[in-house]
Amino acid sequence: MSKVKPRIPSVVAGCAPESIHTPATIPELRDLVGDRNERTLVPVGGGTQLALGNAPNRPFSLVFLKKALQGEVEHEPTDLTAVAPAGVTLGELGAQLAESGQCLPFDPPHSEEVTLGGGLAVGIGGPVRTRYGLPRDFVLGMTVLRADSELVKAGGRVVKNVTGYDLMRLWSGSLGTIGIVTSVALRVFPLTETIDLQCELDSLAAGQALAEKFLRADLRPELLDLTKKKGDWHGTLRLSQRAVSKAKKLAATDLVLSSEKDYLEVRDLGFGEKDVLTLRASCPTSAIASTTKALEKLAPSQILVRPLAREVRTTWNAQSIPHADAVAATIGALRTELAKDSGIVVAERIPDEMRGAIDTWGTSQNFQRMAAVKSAFDPYNRLNAGRFVGGL
């Protein structure tokens, strides 16, 4: 195993590591995890989400995983399943599945660079979660390296697998705080012929009304994103070819062809080089308008609303960033209001100078259970200590 000087990206939530490790094999990774010392380990896949979460609460080392977690993808097209190493990027996996006319509809920001394991650890989706749901919904089974350096398995390799506890949902979205994903069994989907469209909208309400029309007509768009930039609202849609004519009849505005560039701008909104502050709210449909209105008062550079996925994302560049106290007050009020319906607000990107004033995660009604899980799976805080909710 090599130990190298820090390289970009080498900062985690504004803090630099004491060292960086690049294990070449799973045995080397197990030895590293099992080495008891005062440092915590921050696992890194593609490195696209190192700004997410709190800074580690103790000296730490970065562990680049891609080299150790490589291998063959075992794809069974007839079963619509695949078993893939966690170090494969979503771009690489998608290209291989496409050769058999199939796909994994998992498109987080900059997904070409995101590793399968890292994407599941972060647990956020992208535009097509409107149709397909969150990344955890594709997982049939997982192999995970625990903090005690033991490899454990959960789930299986077939869709109809109902035995045991659903540990995969526990590991997905846990930010690598209770284990390192090493391989994943997945449910994959047939590729379908789709068309991307866009339209101009008078308001957010008009976009929500369009989404409601499509929902009632059972059109089931693969994505339906509403964005506001420079004062104007726009809609981006992906529909099956057979649904396009029906959609054009239902829409109260012109639907025109959209480009791959338009899609990528929507997918990566909030995670560009100029985005310094990004907030994401998950809320019930009834609270989308009020949540957006509250965040609009902070004059974001751009707004993204996924009405059918019940998500609002706002982002600011360095020129538009508001005062930290105003951001903290708005987030606090929203968290209190949305908690009534299990809604959340996550600060996905925070400028270093604001980290003391803005709480990345907020509180959780399930914090005691989460703390008990962390204690059971990682009693020595070997993995990502302090980075998750409540400093877990």
N, C-alpha and C positions, 0 to 999 in steps of 0.2 A: 504494500500500500504506500502511495506517495503522499508526502506532506509538502504542500507548496505555499508560496506566498499568496496573500489575497489578490484576487483579480476581480474585475467588474463582471457581474454584480457581486459586491462583497460587503454591502451594508444592509443590515436587517433593522427595519423600523428606525433608521437613523443611527444605528450603532454598528461599530466595526468588530469583527471577530478577532480572537487571539490567534487563531490558526484556521487553516482550511485543509480538509482531507479529501482525497479522491480514491476510495477503495476500488479495486479492479474486479473483485469477485464478491459474491454473497458471503463466503467464509471470512474474507477480510472485513466486510461490513459488520458481521456478527462479533468479531473480535473487538472492533472499535466500540460498538455499543456496549459490549460486556465489560470494557475497561473502566472500572470505577475510579473516577477522579472528581474534582470539584467543578468541572465544566459541564454545561449542558450542550447537547448537540442540536443543531438546526439543520434538518434534512433539506436538500435543495434538488428539485427536479430540473425544470427549465428555467427557474429563477425569475419568472414573470410576476410573482406575487410576494416578493420579499419585503415590500413596503406595508403589507397587510398585517394587522395585529400589533400587539405591544412589543416593545423591545424585550429581549430576554432579561430576566431579573438576576442573572449571575454571569460571570465570564462564560463565553461560549465559543464553540467551533462550528464552522460550516462543514457540512458533509455533502459533497456533490455525488449524486446517486446514479446518474445515467450510465456510467461505465459498468458499475457492478450489476445493474438491473437490466441487462440486455439479454436477448435470446430470440428464439423463433416464435412467431405468432401461429398458434394452432387454430386454424379457421375451419369450421364445419358448415359450409354454405347450406347444406340440406336441412340442418338443425337450426339455422340462424343463430349460431353461437360462435364465440371465439375465446380462446385463452391467450392472454398477452402478458409479456413482462412489463413491469411497472415503469421501466425506463424508456419504453418506446414513446415517441411523440405522437400526439393525436394526428398530426399531419402524415406521419409515416404509416400509422395504423389505418387511417382513412384511405390512403392510396392503395394499400394492399386489399382492403375490403372491396374497394371499387372495382378491382379486377374481376370480382365475382358478382358485380351488380348489387353490392350491399354497402351499408354505411353504419357508423356509430354517430347518432345525432347529438353530439356533445361538442359544443362550440363556444367555449369561454373566450374571453379576450385574448388575442394573439395565440389562438389555439395551435397554429403550426409549430410553435415552440414549446407548448405545454406538454409535459409528460403525462402519461395515463395515471400514474400514481400520484403525482403532484396535483393534477386536476381534481382527482377524487378527494385528496386530503383537504383542499380548499373548498370544494363542494359547490361552487357557483356554476350556473349555466350561462347560456347566451341567448341569442334571439330565438332559436328553435325550441327552447324550453316551453314556449307557448304551446306547442303541439306535443312534445315528447316528455316534458317534465325535467326533473333535476338529474344530475349525473348518477346519484345513488339508485335511481330507478332502473338503470341498465345492468346493475351488478347481480350476478348469480352466485358468485363465490369469490373469496379472497384468500391469499396467503399473506400474512403480516409478520414482520419481525418485531417482537415485543421488546420492551425496554430491558428485560432480563436476558436478552440475546437469543430467546427461543423463537423458532419459526412455528406459527400456528395457522390452521386453516379453518375456514367457516364457509358454509354454503356448499355449492356443488357446481357442476358443469352443464346442468340441464335446466330448462325453464321450470318444469314441474318439480321443484325441490322445496320441500316444506319442513325438513327436519331441523331440529335445534333452534337456538336463539338466532335472531337476525343481527349478528354482530357486524355485518357489512354496513348497515345504516349507522351503527355507532362509530365505526372507523371513518366513514365518509363524512367530510365536513369537520373533522376534529383537528384540522391543521397540523397533523402529525404529532400531536401531543401524547397519544396513547399507543403508538406503533407506527412502523414504516411499512407501507404497502409494497410487496415485492412482486406479486403477480395477481391477475384479475381474470375471472371468468365472466364473460359479458353476453348479454342479449343484443344482437344486431338486427338491422332492419333492411328491407329491400329498398334500393334506390328507386325513386319515383320521378317522373317528368314534372318539373315545376317551372313556374315563371315568377320572377321578381317584378313587382310593380311599386310605384310610388304615386303620391298625390299631395296636393296642397290642401291645408285644412284651415278653417276660420278660427278654430279654437281647440283646446283640449276636449271640451264637451263634444265637439263634432267628431273627433277621433274616437271617443268612447262610444258615441252613438253608432259609428260605423262598426266597431268591434261587437257591439250588442246585436246589430243586424246580422252579422256573419254568424254569430253564435246561435242565434235563433233559427237561421236558415241551414244550420249544420254544415257550413262550408269548411270549418276546421282548418284555418290557415296554419301553415307551418311556422310562420312568424307574423306578428303584427305589432310593429313598434311605432310609437309616436315620438317625434323629436321636435324640440324647439331650439332654434339658433337664430340670433340676431332678431328676435321678436316674432319670428314666423314659425308656425307649426306645420310639420310634414308627416306623412304616413308612409311606412315601408312595409310591404306585404310579400309573402311568398305563398303561392297557391298552386294546387294541381292544375294542369292544363284544362281539365274538364270543368273546373270551377270558375275559370276566368270570366266567361260570358255571363254567368249568374251573378258574380261579384260586381261586374260593371253595371248591371241593371239595378243592383241594390244600392250602390254607392251614390251619394248625392254630389259627387265631385268626379272629375276625370281621373282615370287610372292610366298611367303611362308606364312604359318599360323602365326598369331600374337596372343599374349596372352592378357588377361585382364590387367595384369601388364603393358604391353607395352602401352595399351590405357590410363591407368591412368597417366603414366609418361608424355604422350603427353598432356593430359587434364590439368594437374596441373603444367606444365612447367612454371617457373617463380614465382611460389607461394609455393615453398618448404622452409624448415627451413633454408637452406643455401643460398637462393636467397635474396640478399640485394638490388639489383637495377634491376628493370624490366621496359622495355620500350615497348609500343605497338603502331605501326603505322598502320593506315587505309589509303589505297592509291589505285589509279586505277591500273588495271592489268599491264598497260604499265610502271608503276613506281616501281613494286615489286623488280626487279633486282637492280635498282639504289638505292632504299631505303635500301635493304639488304646490298649492297656493302658499303654504307656510314656507317651503323652501325657495319659492320664487322671490320672497321678500329679501333674500340674501343675494339677489341678482347673480345667479350662476351664469357661466359662459354658455352652457348647454344643458338641456333637460332631456331625459329619455323616460318614457312611460311605456310599460308593457301591460296594457289593460287586462288581457286574458291570463297573464301570469301574475298579476297583482304586484307589480314592482315599479318603483320610481327611483331613477338614478339622476343625480345632479353633479356637475363638475365645474371647477373654477380653475382658470389659469392664474399665473402670478400677477397679472395686471388687474384682475377682477376680484381677487380674494378678499373676503370681508374680515372684520376684526374677530379674533378668536372668541371673545366673550359673546358676541352675537351668534356665532356658530354654535357654541356650547349651549346657550340658552334655547336656541331653536331646536337643537337635537334633544335636549332634555325634555322640553315640552312635548315634542312629538313622541318620544319614547313612553312618556307617561300616558298619553292619549291612546297610542296604538297597542300598548300592553293589554288593554281591556279585551282585545281580540287576537292576542298572541302575535301582534305585529312587532317588528324590530327596526332599528336604524343602525347601520354599520358604517363606520368611517373607513372606507376602503383605501383611501390615500390621505395622509395628513402631512403638511409641511413640518419639518423638524422643529421649527420654532413654535408650533402649536401643540406639540405632543403632550405637554404638561397640562394644557387647558381642555383638551378634547379627549373624551373616553372613547376608544375605538369601538367597543362592543356594547357598552351599557350593562345593566344588570340583567339577570335571567331568573325567571321563576323556578327554573330547574337547577339552580346553581349548586345546591347541596348534593343533588344526585350526580351532577357533573364532577364535583370535587371528589365524591366517593369513587367514581369511575377512575379518575386520574390517580387517586391514591392506590387503588387496586392494581391498575395496569402499570403504573410508573411511580412507585413509592419514593424513589430516589431522585425524581425530577431530572431524569437523564435526557428526556426529549422535550425540546422547545419550552423549557421552564419559563413561565410568566407570560407567554405570548397570547394566550387565549382568554376567554371570558373570565373576568374577576381575577386575573393574574395566574390562572391555572397553567 
